[in-house]
Amino acid sequence: DSQTETKTKGTVEDIKLFSLGTRKDYTELILKDGTSTLQIYVSPKPFQDEMGISFAKGDEIAVTGSKIKQEDTEIILAREIIKGTDTLMFRDDKGKPVWDERTGK
């Protein structure tokens, strides 16, 4: 949703895998941006493996994505992440995932 799109940057504090829908291998980054901590939903792990994308604690990244509310928590669905000189795309301009939702790649 372009109305809720936001940009933020910070340091990766933690990386977790969680279940989302039928997928059991969705990547979540915990991002520290100054004083607050944000949850960033990235993509299925097989997509990242296929594209050679990896994240590590301490990585400095910039995130563009839609802010959504899940229960009492705000989450950002990453559309684009800039890590170093790499710009990584996870969703198109309309917010549709760029990976195959059936295979996760």
Disulfide bonds with the S-S distance in Angstrom:
none
